[in-house]
Amino acid sequence: MKKLLSVIFALLMLVPLFCSCEGAKPSEAAAGFKPALDTNTSCTITVAGSYDNFEALENEFDRFNEYYPNVRLSYVKLDDYNNTLATVLQGNDKPNIFFSFASMIGNEKYDQVFALAEDLSDASLKLDLGCIRQGLINHDAQDRVLMVPVFSRIYGMLVNKDLFEKEGLKIPTTPAELLSVCEAFKAKGYKSPMMGYSAKSSSCLMYTVAYPLFAATLAGNNKALELANNLDPAAGQYMRPALKAVKDLVDNGCVDLEECDKIEDNYTKVILRFFEGDVPMMICAGDTVSGTKKRESQSEAFTKSPFSYTFNPIPMTDEGRYFIDSPSVEFSVNKECDNLEMTNEFMRFLISKDELNNMASVKRLVTPTSDLSFDSVYAPFGKIPAARTISPEVLGIKDPLTVQIRLASFYVGKGQMTVDEAIAKYGSLE
């Protein structure tokens, strides 16, 4: 009887252990975050941005509350974000954290905004900036980090893997293979092997094709980059490879612009058109791909006949494909906000591989961490070698430059300008 009681007592002692493992909270089981402040602290933290809603961030609020249950976190959208941000940051209800973008850098309009931004590279904050792809982190002239990426932007094409397998074709990795694959698909009855949004210049498929190649042409050529950033007409010649690539796709029948013009936007309509299942390759940016998971169930065609797909770089050179890696949304901390200490504690929690990946996975956004393989859709980009990865912000590409290649590629793709005409108008395209 004594032995039996001993065994029962030992088993009872193990029950709490098993229960605690099975019921472990997600964030506690992940990175091992350890609170540095009093967990009973009661305060409010607000994040201001330009999104209509931010479900992925609100999920992180819930995870942070597992450690600090009395901290009230909220997200607010600011109307006319770019024009009101500076004023709001100094108002009575100033946000603790706010969206910042690479396009703001060097623009005097945002000098007041960055004057209020905390240096997130300060070692005392203990942010794990090392978990982020280093090409995404911007350092200012004083080597400060005033914004830290929480999502990134990449350019490529959604690929219907099942169609390639069905037709016995391989996903192309060179321009010659791309043209050959398009020709093969057309011979099999596919009207437009490649598609994308083309109704207007903004977010057009032409830009998605041309920009990576233009950025690659400027990389390593400081003189060319300086001319391009200064909108010097002499820089137009450096657009030639990119514009020729766009023209080749159209001229060779890879892209049927009449069909593409029927797509009404570069987000929902692009995704739903791809989910029809008859488009081998859909040209778009990662921002569009982020909406695929949610819209799988919204597509009647995809629901009836689901297929496997990935997001791949577009092959534009014989040497290989490029990975153009840019920050999409970045967070900055208002150093004059209330509850700054707890704000920095939330940032320390959020800026980690596990939490950034978790936030990206909620809406299938592109993580800024070095681990792109956690979502199989983006995995092909993780295989691109570092030598062919270009970070435009580190390179020094400025926003006015991107406007010129966007317009030039659109006009050339639409047949409204020749390559030579677009080159000659560099710096004055509008």
C-alpha positions as CSV (number, residue, x, y, z in Angstrom):
1,M,0.0,0.0,0.0
2,K,2.9,2.4,0.8
3,K,4.5,1.7,-2.6
4,L,1.2,2.3,-4.3
5,L,0.6,5.6,-2.6
6,S,4.2,6.6,-3.5
7,V,3.5,5.9,-7.1
8,I,0.2,7.8,-7.1
9,F,1.8,10.8,-5.3
10,A,4.7,10.9,-7.9
11,L,2.2,10.9,-10.8
12,L,0.2,13.7,-9.2
13,M,3.4,15.7,-8.9
14,L,3.9,15.4,-12.7
15,V,0.4,16.5,-13.7
16,P,1.1,20.3,-13.3
17,L,4.3,19.9,-15.3
18,F,2.5,18.3,-18.3
19,C,-0.4,20.8,-18.0
20,S,2.0,23.8,-18.0
21,C,3.8,22.5,-21.2
22,E,0.5,21.9,-23.1
23,G,-0.9,25.3,-22.1
24,A,2.2,27.4,-22.7
25,K,1.4,30.7,-24.1
26,P,2.6,31.3,-27.7
27,S,5.1,34.1,-27.0
28,E,6.4,32.4,-23.9
29,A,7.1,29.2,-25.9
30,A,8.8,31.1,-28.7
31,A,11.7,33.5,-28.2
32,G,11.9,33.4,-24.4
33,F,11.2,37.1,-23.9
34,K,11.7,38.1,-20.3
35,P,10.0,41.3,-19.0
36,A,12.4,43.9,-17.8
37,L,9.8,46.1,-16.1
38,D,7.1,45.7,-13.4
39,T,4.5,43.4,-15.1
40,N,1.7,45.1,-13.1
41,T,2.5,48.5,-14.8
42,S,-0.7,50.2,-16.1
43,C,-0.3,52.6,-19.0
44,T,-1.4,53.3,-22.6
45,I,0.6,52.9,-25.8
46,T,-0.7,54.1,-29.2
47,V,0.7,53.2,-32.7
48,A,-0.3,55.6,-35.5
49,G,-0.2,54.7,-39.1
50,S,-1.7,54.9,-42.6
51,Y,-3.4,51.4,-42.7
52,D,-7.2,51.3,-42.4
53,N,-6.7,48.4,-40.0
54,F,-3.8,46.4,-38.7
55,E,-4.9,43.0,-37.5
56,A,-1.3,41.6,-37.5
57,L,-0.2,44.2,-35.1
58,E,-3.2,43.8,-32.9
59,N,-2.3,40.1,-32.6
60,E,1.1,41.3,-31.2
61,F,-0.7,43.5,-28.7
62,D,-2.5,40.4,-27.4
63,R,0.8,38.5,-27.2
64,F,2.5,41.4,-25.3
65,N,-0.4,41.5,-22.9
66,E,0.4,38.0,-21.8
67,Y,3.4,39.6,-20.0
68,Y,1.9,43.1,-19.3
69,P,-1.9,42.6,-18.9
70,N,-2.5,46.1,-17.7
71,V,-0.8,47.9,-20.7
72,R,-3.5,49.1,-23.1
73,L,-2.2,49.1,-26.7
74,S,-4.1,50.5,-29.6
75,Y,-3.7,51.3,-33.3
76,V,-5.1,54.4,-34.9
77,K,-5.2,55.5,-38.6
78,L,-4.3,59.1,-39.2
79,D,-6.2,60.8,-42.0
80,D,-3.9,62.4,-44.7
81,Y,-1.0,60.7,-42.9
82,N,2.0,62.3,-44.6
83,N,0.6,65.9,-44.1
84,T,-0.6,65.5,-40.5
85,L,2.0,63.3,-38.9
86,A,4.4,66.1,-37.8
87,T,1.5,68.0,-36.1
88,V,0.1,64.9,-34.5
89,L,3.4,63.9,-33.0
90,Q,3.5,67.2,-31.0
91,G,-0.2,67.2,-30.1
92,N,-1.9,66.4,-26.8
93,D,-2.6,62.8,-27.8
94,K,0.7,62.2,-29.5
95,P,1.3,58.6,-30.4
96,N,4.1,56.5,-28.9
97,I,5.0,54.7,-32.2
98,F,4.4,55.8,-35.7
99,F,4.8,54.5,-39.3
100,S,7.8,55.9,-41.2
101,F,8.9,55.2,-44.7
102,A,12.2,55.3,-46.7
103,S,10.6,57.8,-49.1
104,M,10.6,60.3,-46.2
105,I,14.4,60.3,-46.0
106,G,16.0,63.5,-47.4
107,N,12.7,65.3,-47.7
108,E,12.7,68.5,-45.7
109,K,9.0,68.1,-45.1
110,Y,9.8,65.3,-42.6
111,D,12.7,67.0,-40.8
112,Q,10.5,67.8,-37.9
113,V,9.2,64.2,-37.7
114,F,12.7,62.7,-37.5
115,A,13.8,65.3,-35.0
116,L,11.3,63.6,-32.7
117,A,12.4,60.1,-33.5
118,E,14.3,58.1,-31.0
119,D,17.7,56.5,-31.9
120,L,16.7,52.8,-31.9
121,S,20.4,51.7,-32.2
122,D,21.0,52.9,-28.7
123,A,22.5,49.8,-26.9
124,S,20.5,50.5,-23.7
125,L,17.3,49.8,-25.5
126,K,18.4,46.2,-26.3
127,L,16.6,45.9,-29.5
128,D,17.6,42.8,-31.5
129,L,18.4,44.6,-34.8
130,G,20.6,41.7,-35.8
131,C,17.6,39.6,-36.5
132,I,16.7,41.9,-39.4
133,R,18.3,41.7,-42.9
134,Q,20.9,44.3,-42.6
135,G,20.2,45.8,-46.0
136,L,16.9,46.9,-44.7
137,I,18.2,49.0,-41.8
138,N,18.9,52.7,-42.6
139,H,21.6,54.6,-40.7
140,D,21.5,58.4,-41.0
141,A,24.6,60.7,-41.2
142,Q,25.1,60.4,-37.4
143,D,24.9,56.5,-37.7
144,R,21.5,56.6,-35.9
145,V,18.7,54.2,-36.7
146,L,15.5,56.3,-36.5
147,M,13.3,53.7,-38.1
148,V,13.2,49.9,-38.0
149,P,11.4,47.8,-40.6
150,V,8.6,45.5,-39.6
151,F,7.6,44.5,-43.1
152,S,9.6,44.5,-46.4
153,R,8.7,44.8,-50.1
154,I,9.9,42.6,-52.9
155,Y,9.2,42.4,-56.6
156,G,8.4,39.3,-58.7
157,M,5.7,37.0,-60.0
158,L,3.2,34.6,-58.6
159,V,3.7,31.2,-60.2
160,N,1.0,28.6,-60.6
161,K,3.2,25.6,-59.9
162,D,0.5,23.1,-60.9
163,L,0.2,24.6,-64.4
164,F,4.0,24.2,-64.9
165,E,3.8,20.6,-63.7
166,K,0.7,19.9,-65.8
167,E,2.4,21.2,-69.0
168,G,5.8,19.6,-68.3
169,L,7.6,22.9,-68.0
170,K,10.1,24.3,-65.5
171,I,9.9,27.6,-63.7
172,P,12.3,29.9,-65.7
173,T,15.5,31.3,-64.2
174,T,16.9,33.2,-67.2
175,P,15.4,35.5,-69.8
176,A,15.8,32.9,-72.6
177,E,14.0,30.3,-70.4
178,L,11.3,32.8,-69.7
179,L,10.6,33.6,-73.4
180,S,10.8,29.8,-74.2
181,V,8.3,29.0,-71.4
182,C,5.9,31.8,-72.6
183,E,6.1,30.5,-76.1
184,A,5.3,27.0,-74.9
185,F,2.3,28.1,-72.9
186,K,1.0,30.1,-75.8
187,A,1.3,27.0,-78.1
188,K,-0.8,25.1,-75.5
189,G,-3.6,27.7,-75.6
190,Y,-2.7,30.1,-72.8
191,K,-3.6,33.6,-74.2
192,S,-1.4,35.5,-71.8
193,P,1.3,33.4,-70.1
194,M,2.2,36.5,-67.9
195,M,-0.3,39.0,-66.6
196,G,-0.4,41.9,-64.2
197,Y,-2.0,45.3,-63.6
198,S,-1.4,47.6,-66.5
199,A,-4.3,50.1,-66.6
200,K,-2.4,52.9,-65.0
201,S,1.3,53.7,-64.3
202,S,1.0,53.4,-60.5
203,S,1.7,49.8,-59.4
204,C,1.9,48.7,-63.1
205,L,3.4,45.4,-64.1
206,M,6.0,47.3,-66.3
207,Y,7.5,48.9,-63.2
208,T,7.7,45.6,-61.4
209,V,9.7,44.2,-64.3
210,A,11.9,47.2,-64.9
211,Y,12.7,48.6,-61.5
212,P,14.8,45.6,-60.3
213,L,16.9,45.6,-63.4
214,F,17.4,49.4,-63.3
215,A,18.5,49.2,-59.7
216,A,20.9,46.4,-60.6
217,T,22.3,48.6,-63.4
218,L,23.0,51.5,-61.0
219,A,24.5,49.3,-58.3
220,G,28.3,49.6,-58.3
221,N,28.2,52.7,-60.5
222,N,28.3,55.7,-58.2
223,K,28.5,58.2,-61.1
224,A,25.4,56.7,-62.7
225,L,23.5,56.7,-59.4
226,E,24.4,60.3,-58.8
227,L,23.1,61.3,-62.2
228,A,20.0,59.3,-61.8
229,N,19.2,60.7,-58.3
230,N,19.8,64.3,-59.7
231,L,17.3,63.5,-62.5
232,D,20.1,64.4,-65.0
233,P,18.9,63.4,-68.6
234,A,22.3,61.8,-69.1
235,A,21.2,59.1,-66.7
236,G,18.5,58.0,-69.1
237,Q,20.9,55.6,-70.9
238,Y,21.0,53.4,-67.8
239,M,17.4,52.6,-68.2
240,R,17.9,50.9,-71.5
241,P,18.3,47.3,-70.3
242,A,15.2,47.6,-68.1
243,L,13.1,49.2,-70.8
244,K,14.2,46.7,-73.4
245,A,13.2,43.8,-71.0
246,V,9.7,45.3,-70.7
247,K,9.4,45.7,-74.5
248,D,10.7,42.2,-75.2
249,L,8.0,40.7,-73.0
250,V,5.2,42.6,-74.8
251,D,6.7,42.2,-78.3
252,N,7.1,38.4,-77.8
253,G,3.6,38.0,-76.7
254,C,4.4,37.0,-73.1
255,V,2.0,39.7,-71.9
256,D,-1.3,40.4,-73.5
257,L,-1.9,44.0,-72.4
258,E,-5.6,44.0,-73.5
259,E,-6.2,41.2,-71.1
260,C,-4.2,42.9,-68.4
261,D,-6.1,46.2,-68.8
262,K,-9.2,44.4,-67.7
263,I,-7.8,44.0,-64.2
264,E,-9.1,46.9,-62.2
265,D,-6.6,47.1,-59.4
266,N,-3.2,45.7,-58.4
267,Y,-4.4,44.0,-55.3
268,T,-7.7,42.2,-54.9
269,K,-8.5,42.0,-58.7
270,V,-4.9,40.8,-59.5
271,I,-5.2,38.0,-56.9
272,L,-8.7,36.9,-57.9
273,R,-7.6,36.9,-61.6
274,F,-4.6,34.7,-60.7
275,F,-6.9,32.3,-58.7
276,E,-8.9,31.7,-61.9
277,G,-6.2,29.1,-62.5
278,D,-5.3,29.8,-66.2
279,V,-2.5,32.3,-65.6
280,P,1.0,30.7,-65.3
281,M,2.7,33.8,-64.0
282,M,1.2,37.0,-62.4
283,I,3.6,39.9,-62.1
284,C,3.1,41.9,-58.9
285,A,4.9,43.1,-55.7
286,G,5.0,41.3,-52.4
287,D,2.4,43.8,-51.0
288,T,-0.1,42.1,-53.4
289,V,0.9,38.6,-52.5
290,S,0.1,39.4,-48.8
291,G,-3.6,39.3,-49.7
292,T,-3.5,35.8,-51.2
293,K,-4.2,33.8,-48.1
294,K,-7.3,35.7,-47.2
295,R,-8.7,35.6,-50.7
296,E,-8.2,31.9,-51.4
297,S,-11.7,31.3,-49.8
298,Q,-13.2,34.3,-51.6
299,S,-12.3,32.9,-55.1
300,E,-15.0,30.4,-56.3
301,A,-12.6,29.1,-58.9
302,F,-9.8,28.5,-56.4
303,T,-12.1,26.9,-53.9
304,K,-13.3,24.4,-56.5
305,S,-9.9,23.8,-58.0
306,P,-7.1,24.8,-55.6
307,F,-3.5,24.8,-56.8
308,S,0.0,25.3,-55.4
309,Y,1.7,28.6,-56.0
310,T,4.9,30.5,-55.0
311,F,6.3,34.0,-55.4
312,N,9.4,34.1,-57.6
313,P,11.9,36.7,-58.8
314,I,11.4,37.6,-62.5
315,P,14.5,36.3,-64.5
316,M,15.9,39.4,-66.3
317,T,19.6,38.6,-66.8
318,D,21.6,35.5,-67.9
319,E,23.6,35.7,-64.7
320,G,20.6,35.1,-62.5
321,R,17.7,36.6,-60.8
322,Y,17.8,39.7,-58.5
323,F,16.3,40.1,-55.1
324,I,15.3,43.8,-54.7
325,D,14.9,44.1,-50.9
326,S,13.2,47.2,-49.6
327,P,11.5,48.1,-46.3
328,S,7.7,48.4,-46.7
329,V,6.5,49.7,-43.3
330,E,8.9,50.9,-40.6
331,F,8.3,51.9,-37.0
332,S,9.8,54.9,-35.3
333,V,9.4,55.8,-31.6
334,N,8.4,59.3,-30.5
335,K,11.0,60.2,-28.0
336,E,8.7,62.8,-26.4
337,C,5.8,60.5,-25.9
338,D,4.2,59.5,-22.6
339,N,5.3,56.1,-21.2
340,L,8.5,56.0,-23.2
341,E,10.0,53.2,-21.1
342,M,7.1,50.8,-21.7
343,T,7.0,51.9,-25.3
344,N,10.6,50.7,-25.7
345,E,9.8,47.5,-23.8
346,F,7.1,46.8,-26.4
347,M,9.6,47.5,-29.2
348,R,12.1,45.1,-27.6
349,F,9.4,42.5,-27.5
350,L,8.4,43.1,-31.2
351,I,11.8,43.4,-32.8
352,S,12.7,39.7,-32.6
353,K,12.8,37.0,-35.2
354,D,9.8,35.1,-33.8
355,E,7.5,38.1,-33.3
356,L,8.3,39.7,-36.6
357,N,7.8,36.4,-38.4
358,N,4.6,35.8,-36.4
359,M,3.2,39.3,-37.4
360,A,4.1,38.7,-41.0
361,S,2.4,35.3,-41.1
362,V,-0.9,36.6,-39.8
363,K,-1.5,38.5,-43.1
364,R,1.2,36.8,-45.3
365,L,3.2,39.9,-45.4
366,V,7.0,39.8,-46.1
367,T,9.1,39.5,-42.9
368,P,12.1,41.7,-42.6
369,T,14.1,38.9,-40.8
370,S,16.7,36.7,-42.4
371,D,14.2,33.7,-42.3
372,L,12.2,33.9,-45.5
373,S,11.6,30.1,-45.5
374,F,9.0,30.2,-42.8
375,D,6.4,30.9,-45.5
376,S,6.8,28.6,-48.5
377,V,5.2,31.2,-50.8
378,Y,8.3,33.5,-50.3
379,A,10.9,30.7,-50.0
380,P,12.3,31.2,-53.5
381,F,13.6,34.6,-52.5
382,G,15.5,33.1,-49.7
383,K,17.6,31.1,-52.2
384,I,18.9,34.2,-54.0
385,P,22.6,34.7,-53.2
386,A,23.7,37.7,-51.3
387,A,25.7,39.0,-54.3
388,R,22.4,39.4,-56.2
389,T,20.5,41.0,-53.4
390,I,20.1,44.7,-53.7
391,S,18.9,47.0,-51.0
392,P,17.9,50.3,-52.8
393,E,17.9,52.3,-49.5
394,V,21.5,51.3,-48.7
395,L,22.5,51.8,-52.3
396,G,21.1,55.4,-52.1
397,I,18.2,55.3,-54.5
398,K,15.9,58.2,-53.9
399,D,12.2,58.3,-54.6
400,P,12.2,60.8,-57.6
401,L,14.4,58.3,-59.4
402,T,11.8,55.5,-59.0
403,V,9.1,57.8,-60.4
404,Q,11.1,58.2,-63.7
405,I,11.6,54.5,-64.2
406,R,8.0,53.8,-63.4
407,L,6.7,56.2,-66.0
408,A,9.3,55.3,-68.6
409,S,8.5,51.6,-68.3
410,F,4.8,52.2,-68.5
411,Y,5.0,54.4,-71.6
412,V,7.3,52.0,-73.3
413,G,5.2,48.9,-72.4
414,K,2.1,50.6,-73.6
415,G,3.7,51.6,-76.9
416,Q,3.3,55.3,-76.1
417,M,7.0,55.9,-76.3
418,T,10.0,54.1,-77.9
419,V,12.9,53.1,-75.7
420,D,15.0,55.9,-77.1
421,E,12.2,58.5,-76.5
422,A,11.8,57.5,-72.9
423,I,15.6,57.6,-72.3
424,A,15.8,61.1,-73.8
425,K,13.1,62.3,-71.4
426,Y,14.6,61.0,-68.2
427,G,14.2,63.6,-65.5
428,S,11.2,65.3,-67.1
429,L,8.7,62.4,-67.4
430,E,5.4,63.1,-65.7
